[in-house]
Amino acid sequence: MPKPLNVAVLGCGFMGRTHSNAYSQVNHFFDREHHPVLKACYGREEDRAKLEAFAKTWGYESVETDWRKLVARKDIDLVDCCAPNFMHHDIVIAAAKAGKMIVCEKPLAMNLAEAEEMVAAVEKAGVANMVSFNYRRVPAISLFKQIIDEGRVGRVFHYRATYNQDYTISTNVPQGGMGLWRLDSKVAGSGVTGDLLAHSIDTAEWLNGPIQRVVAHTETFIKERKHADSGKVEKVDIDDACMFLALFENGSMGTFESTRYARGRKNYSTMEINGENGAIFFDLEDPHILEFFRYADPQTGKKIEDHLTGWQRIHVTNSEHPYMSHYWVPGTTIGYEHTFINGLADFLAGLEGGPAFQPNIRAAMRTQKVCDAVLASARKGQWVEIE
């Protein structure tokens, strides 16, 4: 017998759509006891027309323009925070105190201090929780992790990550408002470090272990922009670009780069690991492909035949690949939206006796700690240690 799971989604923008789609689709692809019910969605009163259209499109039973009232409703089991970053702290803590399960978008908070308070509240309440670092659920990235865990890379020497976009190059792009709040530091907290590099950091530590030290530089290329809400030209305080070096606990070296000024790059997130026995490379703009260089047999440690060495392109669509047995026949691909479906399926499995979901709010606090260290290093111009 299906168990209804009454869901409230707070935020009806881009991420609200991806999460709503996941709740609508998860039981079509995964056999789970819990069946999400789209009970209510939240948006600002001044955006009511958009909120009501959003609710109608996705099939929500009701709308609320007071998020505190929505979180307190007795007919809500799970609160999903897709609101802008500056709202995460209060929403998550209120949801925890109300005993609700919690889903929160990344970055977890505006800073580490907020994240620590959120973790304390959630763990005191003992509620199930997840943070939507959805790229872990790209089948090719999950296969990346599997190959490492199978010992096919061996001792790691280097880890490289980039996350580049180009949508803010024009000086005419405003900051703030519904569409571009990520450019407003009062709402977003930081720029590409929290928005994009948070993803890169989460996957890096998942794949290669903890980062111990960082040294960083950030740049804001356009110093002033018109604010969409006030209409006034205001100082831009977020980082348009960030690059940092990292030393991992396992002794490997890392390089990270992110910018919104990489002309021609739309969502170019790459990761590469180079080890003693092999190497792996992934590009999010080609998400169904994983490149693997096999040098030595993980069981014997012996080098494979010279004429068989070289990069191989793995088309990650076979049923034996992570998550793919739930979808189509080999050779057919899935998309960005399926990463959220995969994550939700894993979260529901955790409620039903399976492994507890990762990354949870505590793991996301760790990513926040690294992000804060990166920004602190950029301000100080020196290496920063991470506990």
C-alpha positions in Angstrom: 0.0 0.0 0.0 1.5 3.4 -1.0 2.4 5.8 1.8 1.4 9.4 0.9 4.2 11.9 1.5 2.8 15.4 1.6 5.3 17.8 0.2 5.6 21.6 0.4 8.0 23.3 -2.0 9.1 26.8 -1.1 10.2 28.6 -4.3 8.6 28.5 -7.7 11.6 29.3 -9.9 14.0 27.1 -11.8 14.9 24.8 -8.9 11.2 24.6 -7.8 10.4 23.2 -11.3 13.2 20.6 -11.1 12.1 19.4 -7.7 8.4 19.4 -8.6 9.2 17.3 -11.6 11.1 14.8 -9.4 8.2 14.4 -7.0 5.9 13.9 -9.9 8.0 11.3 -11.7 9.9 9.3 -9.0 7.3 6.6 -8.6 7.1 6.1 -12.4 10.7 4.9 -12.4 11.5 3.6 -8.9 9.6 1.1 -6.8 9.1 3.1 -3.5 6.6 2.8 -0.7 6.4 6.5 -0.3 4.4 8.4 -3.0 5.0 12.2 -2.9 1.8 14.4 -3.0 2.3 18.0 -4.2 0.3 19.5 -1.3 1.4 23.2 -1.4 3.9 25.6 -2.8 5.1 29.0 -1.6 5.9 32.2 -3.4 5.9 35.9 -2.5 2.6 37.8 -2.5 3.9 40.1 -5.2 4.5 37.1 -7.3 1.1 35.5 -6.7 0.1 35.3 -10.4 3.3 33.4 -11.2 2.8 31.2 -8.1 -0.7 30.3 -9.0 0.4 29.5 -12.6 3.2 27.3 -11.2 0.8 25.5 -8.9 -1.6 24.8 -11.8 1.2 23.6 -14.1 2.6 21.1 -11.6 -0.7 20.1 -9.8 -0.2 21.5 -6.4 -3.3 21.4 -4.2 -2.8 24.9 -2.7 -0.6 27.9 -2.5 0.8 30.0 0.4 2.5 33.4 0.4 3.5 33.1 4.1 6.2 30.4 4.3 6.0 30.2 8.1 2.3 29.3 7.9 3.1 26.7 5.3 5.9 25.1 7.4 3.6 24.9 10.4 0.7 23.2 8.5 -0.1 19.8 10.0 -0.9 18.3 6.6 2.8 18.8 5.5 5.3 16.0 6.0 8.3 17.3 4.0 9.5 20.9 3.5 11.6 21.5 0.4 13.5 24.7 0.4 14.1 26.0 -3.1 14.0 29.6 -2.0 17.0 32.0 -2.5 20.0 31.3 -0.3 19.4 34.0 2.3 16.1 32.2 3.3 17.6 28.7 3.8 18.7 29.3 7.5 15.3 30.3 8.8 13.2 27.9 6.7 15.3 24.9 7.6 15.4 25.7 11.4 11.6 26.3 11.4 11.0 23.1 9.5 13.2 21.1 11.9 11.4 22.5 15.0 8.1 21.6 13.3 9.3 18.0 12.9 9.3 18.0 9.1 11.5 16.1 6.8 13.8 18.5 5.0 15.1 18.9 1.5 17.3 21.9 0.9 18.9 23.3 -2.2 22.6 24.2 -2.3 24.6 26.0 -1.1 23.3 25.1 2.3 23.6 28.6 3.8 25.1 32.1 3.4 28.1 31.1 5.6 29.4 28.5 7.9 27.9 30.1 11.1 24.4 29.8 9.6 25.2 26.2 8.5 26.2 25.2 12.0 23.0 26.5 13.5 21.0 24.6 10.8 22.8 21.4 11.5 22.3 21.7 15.2 18.5 22.3 14.8 18.1 19.4 12.3 20.1 16.9 14.3 18.3 17.9 17.5 15.0 17.3 15.8 16.2 14.0 14.3 14.4 14.6 11.0 15.3 12.9 7.7 17.1 15.4 5.5 18.9 15.8 2.2 20.8 18.6 0.4 20.4 18.7 -3.4 23.9 18.3 -4.7 22.3 16.5 -7.6 25.4 16.0 -9.7 26.4 13.0 -7.6 23.4 11.3 -9.2 24.5 11.8 -12.8 25.1 8.1 -13.8 28.5 8.9 -15.3 29.7 10.6 -12.1 28.3 7.7 -10.0 30.3 5.4 -12.3 33.4 7.7 -11.8 33.0 7.0 -8.0 32.6 3.3 -8.6 35.7 3.0 -10.7 37.7 4.8 -8.0 36.2 2.5 -5.3 37.2 -0.6 -7.4 40.8 0.5 -7.2 41.2 1.2 -10.9 42.9 4.6 -10.3 45.2 3.6 -7.4 47.1 6.3 -5.7 45.8 9.7 -6.7 48.2 12.5 -7.8 46.0 15.1 -9.3 42.3 16.3 -9.2 41.1 19.0 -11.5 37.7 20.7 -11.7 36.2 23.5 -13.7 32.7 25.0 -13.7 32.3 27.7 -16.3 29.3 29.6 -17.7 29.0 32.9 -19.7 25.6 34.4 -18.9 26.7 37.5 -17.0 29.3 38.9 -19.4 27.1 41.8 -20.6 27.2 45.0 -18.6 23.5 45.3 -19.2 22.7 42.2 -17.1 21.1 43.5 -13.9 21.6 42.1 -10.4 18.8 41.0 -8.1 15.1 40.3 -8.8 13.5 37.0 -9.5 15.8 35.9 -12.2 19.2 37.2 -11.2 19.2 37.2 -7.4 22.4 35.1 -7.6 24.3 38.3 -8.5 23.1 40.1 -5.3 25.4 39.3 -2.4 22.6 40.1 0.2 20.5 37.3 -1.3 23.1 34.8 -2.6 25.9 35.3 -0.1 28.6 34.7 -2.6 28.9 34.4 -6.4 30.4 31.4 -8.3 32.0 30.0 -5.2 28.7 29.2 -3.5 26.7 28.7 -6.6 29.0 26.7 -8.9 32.1 25.7 -7.0 30.0 24.3 -4.2 29.0 21.5 -6.6 32.7 21.0 -7.6 33.8 20.8 -4.0 31.1 18.4 -3.0 31.9 16.0 -5.8 35.7 16.4 -5.3 35.5 15.4 -1.6 33.1 12.6 -2.4 35.4 11.2 -5.0 38.9 12.1 -3.6 38.4 12.7 0.1 38.8 15.8 2.3 40.5 19.0 1.2 43.0 20.2 3.8 44.4 23.5 2.6 43.4 26.1 -0.1 44.7 29.2 -1.6 42.4 31.3 -3.8 41.9 34.4 -5.9 38.5 35.9 -6.8 37.6 38.6 -9.3 34.6 40.8 -9.9 34.9 42.0 -13.5 31.9 44.4 -13.6 32.0 46.4 -10.4 28.5 48.0 -10.6 25.2 46.9 -12.1 21.6 48.2 -12.1 19.6 46.5 -9.4 16.4 44.9 -10.8 14.3 45.8 -7.7 15.5 49.3 -6.9 16.4 50.4 -10.5 19.5 52.0 -9.0 23.1 51.3 -10.0 24.7 49.5 -7.1 28.0 47.9 -6.2 28.4 44.3 -7.1 29.8 42.3 -4.2 29.7 38.7 -5.4 32.6 37.0 -7.1 32.3 36.7 -10.9 35.2 34.2 -11.0 37.2 32.2 -8.6 40.3 30.0 -8.9 42.0 28.0 -6.1 44.6 25.4 -5.4 43.9 22.6 -3.0 45.8 20.0 -1.1 43.9 16.8 -0.3 44.3 14.7 2.8 45.4 11.8 0.6 48.4 13.8 -0.6 47.0 14.7 -4.1 47.0 18.2 -5.5 43.9 19.9 -6.8 43.0 22.8 -9.1 39.6 24.4 -9.2 38.3 27.2 -11.5 34.9 28.8 -12.0 33.6 31.8 -13.9 30.5 33.2 -15.5 32.7 35.0 -18.1 33.8 32.0 -20.2 32.3 32.9 -23.5 30.8 29.8 -25.2 30.5 27.8 -22.0 26.9 27.2 -20.8 27.2 24.7 -18.0 30.7 23.4 -18.5 31.5 21.4 -15.4 34.4 19.0 -15.7 36.4 16.8 -13.3 39.5 14.8 -13.9 41.5 12.5 -11.6 45.0 11.2 -12.4 46.3 8.2 -10.5 49.1 5.6 -10.5 46.9 3.0 -12.3 44.5 5.0 -14.3 42.7 8.3 -14.9 39.0 9.4 -15.4 37.5 12.5 -17.0 33.9 13.8 -17.1 32.3 16.8 -18.8 28.7 17.8 -17.8 28.0 19.2 -21.2 28.4 15.6 -22.5 26.8 13.9 -19.5 26.3 10.4 -20.8 30.0 9.9 -21.5 32.8 9.0 -19.1 36.4 8.8 -20.3 38.6 6.3 -18.6 42.3 5.6 -19.1 43.3 2.1 -17.9 47.0 1.6 -17.2 47.3 -1.2 -14.7 45.2 -4.1 -13.6 43.8 -3.3 -10.1 44.1 -6.9 -8.9 47.6 -7.7 -10.1 49.1 -4.2 -10.4 50.6 -5.2 -13.7 50.6 -2.8 -16.6 48.2 -3.8 -19.4 49.4 -4.5 -22.9 50.9 -1.4 -24.6 48.7 -1.8 -27.6 45.6 -1.6 -25.4 46.4 1.6 -23.5 44.5 4.8 -24.3 41.5 6.7 -23.3 38.2 4.9 -23.8 34.8 6.5 -24.0 32.2 4.7 -22.0 28.6 5.4 -23.1 26.9 5.3 -19.7 23.5 4.0 -20.7 23.8 0.2 -20.0 21.6 -1.4 -17.4 24.6 -2.3 -15.3 25.6 1.4 -15.0 24.3 3.4 -12.0 20.6 4.2 -12.1 20.2 3.2 -15.8 18.3 0.0 -15.2 15.4 2.2 -14.1 15.1 4.0 -17.4 15.4 3.2 -21.1 17.2 0.6 -23.3 21.0 0.8 -23.7 22.2 3.5 -26.0 19.4 6.0 -25.0 20.2 8.8 -22.7 18.6 10.5 -19.7 18.8 14.2 -18.8 19.4 16.8 -16.2 16.0 16.4 -14.6 16.7 12.7 -13.9 19.5 13.6 -11.5 16.8 15.0 -9.1 14.6 11.9 -9.6 17.6 9.7 -8.8 18.4 11.7 -5.7 14.8 11.7 -4.5 14.6 7.9 -5.1 17.7 7.4 -2.9 16.2 9.7 -0.2 12.9 7.7 -0.2 14.9 4.4 0.0 16.6 5.7 3.1 13.2 6.3 4.7 12.3 2.7 3.8 15.3 0.9 5.5 17.9 1.6 2.9 21.2 3.6 3.4 20.7 7.0 4.9 20.9 9.7 2.2 24.1 11.5 1.4 24.9 14.3 1.2 22.8 15.2 4.2 22.8 18.6 6.0 26.0 17.8 7.9 27.9 16.8 4.7 26.7 20.1 3.1 28.0 22.0 6.1 31.4 20.5 5.3 31.1 21.9 1.8 30.1 25.3 3.2 33.3 25.2 5.4 35.4 24.7 2.3 33.6 27.5 0.4 34.2 29.9 3.3 37.8 28.9 3.5 38.2 29.6 -0.2 36.6 33.1 0.2 38.7 33.8 3.2 41.9 32.9 1.4 41.0 35.2 -1.5 40.5 38.1 1.0 43.7 37.3 2.8 45.8 36.3 -0.1 47.3 33.3 1.7 46.8 29.6 2.3 44.0 28.7 4.7 43.8 25.4 6.6 40.5 23.5 6.8 39.8 21.5 10.0 
